[in-house]
Amino acid sequence: MKWFNLSPSVQALPILPILLLPLLNDAGAATEQEIKPQPVPGTAAPGTAGNQAGAPAKPGQANFIVQAVLLYHRPAAEMKKVLAPLVSPGGAVLEQPGGKALTIVDTPASVEYLLEIKELIDAPSFAPARMEIFAPAAASAEELAAGMTEAMRNYIFSGARSDVPLVEFIPLPRSNRLLVVGTDENAWNDARQWLERIDASARPARRIFIYPVEAGKAAELAAKLSQAKAGSPRIVADSVSGALVIYGTARDYDEIKKILSGSRQLEEFKQRLSALRRKLDSTANKDVPPRP
């Protein structure tokens, strides 16, 4: 179990020279003129000859861009922890000197999504909140989030009130991790203890899961997933329903769902963040005294 994960996977070594460009001015912060996507050397920029906008990249072509991002309400190190697990394979989120800016290296579509997530979190109402990433050692992030949310709803934690989102648990797409956002110190400490206890006591019991897929695709997907997962969990195609039958742990099932429904998981993550942002905005507005 880990609470902090600050090291994104940087697999595209040819992009490193562009990352060393001076993205910051003398004051240590990026300027507005520099907040523009830049193509990475060796790849075609979107809409340019050799890779027209909307056309798929050629095999082996990364099609990455570099985007500098200014931050106003959250530290760069903290924002990096949230965004790094969301990048495409080979992409990266890098901290810039001064703690006020990030550099994102990813595909144009992924960069656009990451900027939307950044805008949701880098807001005044989020500023007082504490944000951390919890990486379970044994439990499923989805099940942990559901169980902890139910615990909050039933006022298990000290100081819990139904009208204030004291602690929120949002599973991160593409990884078995939780984004934990807390606005009350007592509830935060209780939540952390419960997360660690539940994770430590988790038993990786195997059971059967059914995952419906597009007609005619079950056998092909079962073969590919079985190869990728090296035979564990067991994945077979049901010839009658056309669904995938998965025999494994809840964590195994979550990982397969993230592989098969990546875009949907990303959209759900953004929707849950949006809902939390609305709650925090509403709470912040209530706390502001009316003008005389």
C-alpha positions in Angstrom: 0.0 0.0 0.0 1.3 3.4 -0.9 0.0 6.9 -0.2 2.2 8.9 -2.5 3.2 8.1 -6.1 5.2 11.0 -7.6 6.9 9.2 -10.5 5.1 9.0 -13.8 6.3 6.5 -16.3 8.5 8.2 -18.9 8.8 5.7 -21.7 9.4 8.0 -24.7 13.1 8.9 -24.2 13.3 10.8 -27.6 11.0 13.5 -26.1 13.4 14.5 -23.4 15.3 17.2 -25.4 12.1 19.2 -26.0 11.2 18.9 -22.3 14.4 20.8 -21.4 13.4 23.9 -23.4 13.1 27.0 -21.3 9.4 27.0 -20.5 9.8 29.4 -17.6 10.7 33.1 -17.5 13.2 34.6 -15.1 10.6 34.8 -12.4 10.2 31.0 -12.4 6.7 30.9 -13.9 5.6 30.2 -17.5 4.3 33.1 -19.5 0.9 33.1 -21.1 2.5 33.3 -24.6 4.2 30.0 -23.9 1.1 28.1 -23.1 0.7 26.6 -26.5 0.9 23.0 -27.7 4.2 22.1 -29.4 4.9 19.0 -31.5 7.5 16.7 -30.2 10.5 16.2 -32.6 10.1 13.1 -34.7 6.3 13.2 -34.7 3.8 15.0 -36.9 1.8 17.8 -35.4 -1.9 17.6 -35.6 -3.2 18.9 -39.0 0.2 18.9 -40.7 1.3 17.1 -43.8 2.0 13.4 -43.1 -0.7 13.3 -40.4 -3.7 15.3 -41.2 -6.1 16.1 -38.4 -8.5 13.2 -37.8 -6.2 10.7 -39.5 -4.7 7.9 -37.4 -1.0 8.0 -36.6 1.2 5.7 -38.6 2.5 2.6 -36.8 5.2 3.6 -34.3 4.4 7.3 -34.6 3.8 8.8 -31.2 2.0 12.0 -32.3 2.7 13.6 -29.0 2.6 17.3 -28.2 4.1 19.3 -25.4 1.8 21.5 -23.3 2.9 23.9 -20.6 0.2 24.5 -17.9 0.0 27.3 -15.3 -1.4 26.5 -11.9 -3.1 29.0 -9.6 -4.6 27.2 -6.6 -2.9 23.8 -6.3 0.8 23.0 -5.9 2.4 21.5 -9.0 3.6 18.4 -7.1 0.0 17.6 -6.0 -1.5 18.2 -9.4 1.1 16.0 -10.9 0.0 13.1 -8.6 -3.5 13.3 -10.0 -2.7 13.8 -13.7 0.2 11.4 -14.1 -1.8 8.1 -13.9 -4.2 9.5 -16.6 -1.6 10.0 -19.4 -1.4 7.7 -22.4 1.3 5.0 -22.6 4.6 6.8 -23.2 3.2 10.2 -22.0 4.4 12.1 -19.0 3.5 14.9 -16.6 6.6 16.9 -15.5 7.0 19.5 -12.8 8.6 22.9 -13.7 10.9 24.8 -11.3 9.0 27.1 -9.0 6.0 24.7 -8.3 3.6 26.9 -10.3 3.6 25.0 -13.7 3.6 21.6 -15.3 4.6 20.2 -18.6 2.3 17.6 -20.2 3.5 15.4 -23.0 0.7 13.4 -24.6 -1.5 13.0 -27.6 -3.7 16.1 -28.5 -6.9 14.3 -27.4 -5.4 13.2 -24.0 -3.9 16.7 -23.4 -7.3 18.2 -23.9 -8.8 15.8 -21.4 -6.0 16.4 -18.9 -6.5 20.2 -19.2 -10.2 19.7 -18.4 -9.3 17.8 -15.2 -6.8 20.5 -14.3 -9.4 23.2 -14.6 -11.8 21.3 -12.4 -9.3 20.9 -9.6 -7.3 24.1 -9.9 -10.1 26.2 -8.5 -10.6 28.4 -5.4 -13.2 26.1 -3.9 -10.7 23.2 -4.1 -7.8 25.2 -2.6 -8.6 24.3 1.1 -9.2 20.6 0.4 -6.5 18.0 1.0 -5.9 15.7 -1.9 -3.9 12.4 -1.9 -3.6 9.2 -4.0 -4.2 5.9 -2.2 -2.7 2.8 -3.9 -4.3 -0.3 -2.4 -2.0 -3.3 -1.9 -4.7 -5.9 -2.1 -8.2 -4.4 -2.3 -10.0 -3.2 -5.4 -10.1 0.6 -5.7 -13.7 0.4 -7.0 -14.8 -1.7 -4.0 -12.9 0.5 -1.6 -14.5 3.6 -3.0 -18.0 2.1 -2.7 -17.4 0.9 0.8 -15.9 4.1 2.1 -18.6 6.2 0.5 -21.2 4.1 2.2 -19.3 4.5 5.5 -19.4 8.3 5.1 -23.1 8.2 4.3 -23.8 6.4 7.5 -21.8 8.8 9.6 -19.1 6.4 10.8 -16.4 9.1 10.8 -16.2 11.7 13.5 -17.7 15.0 12.8 -19.5 13.8 9.6 -22.4 15.9 8.4 -24.8 15.1 5.6 -24.6 18.6 4.0 -20.8 18.8 3.7 -18.7 16.5 1.5 -16.0 15.8 4.1 -14.2 13.1 2.3 -14.7 11.8 -1.3 -13.3 8.7 -2.8 -12.9 8.6 -6.6 -11.3 5.7 -8.4 -8.7 6.8 -10.9 -9.0 5.5 -14.5 -6.2 3.2 -15.9 -4.9 2.2 -12.4 -6.0 0.6 -9.2 -5.7 3.8 -7.2 -8.1 6.2 -5.4 -8.2 10.0 -5.4 -9.1 11.0 -1.8 -10.3 14.5 -1.3 -11.0 15.7 2.2 -12.3 19.0 3.7 -12.3 18.0 7.4 -9.2 17.0 9.3 -11.0 14.7 11.7 -12.9 12.8 9.0 -9.7 12.7 6.9 -7.7 11.0 9.6 -10.5 8.5 10.3 -10.8 7.8 6.5 -7.1 7.1 6.2 -7.1 4.6 9.0 -10.2 2.8 7.6 -8.7 2.7 4.1 -5.5 1.1 5.5 -7.4 -1.4 7.7 -9.7 -2.5 4.9 -6.9 -2.9 2.5 -4.8 -4.8 5.0 -7.6 -7.2 5.7 -8.7 -7.7 2.1 -8.9 -11.3 0.9 -8.3 -11.8 -2.8 -11.2 -14.2 -3.1 -12.0 -15.4 -6.6 -15.4 -15.4 -8.0 -17.2 -15.2 -11.4 -17.8 -11.9 -13.1 -19.8 -11.4 -16.4 -18.8 -8.6 -18.7 -21.1 -8.0 -21.7 -19.3 -7.1 -25.0 -20.1 -6.2 -28.6 -21.7 -9.2 -30.5 -19.1 -11.4 -32.1 -16.2 -9.9 -30.2 -16.1 -12.1 -27.0 -13.8 -14.9 -28.3 -11.3 -12.5 -29.7 -11.2 -10.3 -26.6 -11.0 -13.4 -24.3 -7.9 -14.6 -26.2 -6.2 -11.2 -26.2 -6.9 -10.6 -22.5 -5.8 -14.1 -21.5 -2.5 -13.5 -23.3 -2.0 -10.1 -21.7 -2.9 -11.3 -18.2 -0.8 -14.5 -18.6 -3.7 -16.8 -17.8 -4.6 -15.2 -14.4 -7.5 -14.5 -14.1 -9.2 -17.1 -16.2 -11.1 -15.4 -19.1 -13.4 -17.3 -21.5 -16.1 -16.3 -24.0 -19.7 -17.5 -23.3 -21.0 -18.8 -26.7 -24.6 -18.4 -25.6 -24.7 -14.8 -24.3 -21.6 -13.5 -26.2 -20.2 -12.1 -22.9 -16.9 -12.5 -21.2 -16.8 -14.8 -18.2 -14.0 -13.8 -15.8 -13.0 -16.0 -12.9 -10.7 -13.9 -10.6 -10.6 -11.4 -7.8 -12.4 -8.1 -7.8 -9.1 -6.4 -8.4 -8.6 -8.5 -11.5 -12.1 -7.6 -12.8 -11.5 -3.9 -12.2 -8.3 -4.0 -14.2 -10.0 -5.7 -17.1 -12.8 -3.2 -17.0 -10.3 -0.4 -17.2 -8.7 -2.0 -20.3 -12.0 -2.6 -22.0 -13.8 0.7 -21.2 -10.9 3.2 -20.9 -12.8 6.1 -22.5 -15.9 5.5 -20.4 -13.8 5.3 -17.2 -12.1 8.6 -18.1 -15.5 10.3 -18.7 -16.9 8.9 -15.4 -13.8 10.2 -13.5 -14.4 13.7 -15.0 -18.1 13.6 -14.1 -17.4 12.6 -10.5 -14.9 15.4 -10.2 -17.4 17.9 -11.7 -20.0 16.8 -9.1 -17.5 17.3 -6.3 -16.5 20.7 -7.7 -20.2 21.7 -7.6 -20.5 20.6 -4.0 -17.4 22.5 -3.0 -18.5 25.6 -4.9 -21.8 25.5 -3.1 -20.3 25.1 0.3 -17.8 27.9 -0.4 -20.6 30.2 -1.4 -22.5 29.4 1.8 -19.5 30.3 3.9 -19.2 33.8 2.3 -21.1 36.3 4.5 -23.6 38.5 2.6 -22.6 42.1 1.8 -24.3 44.7 4.0 
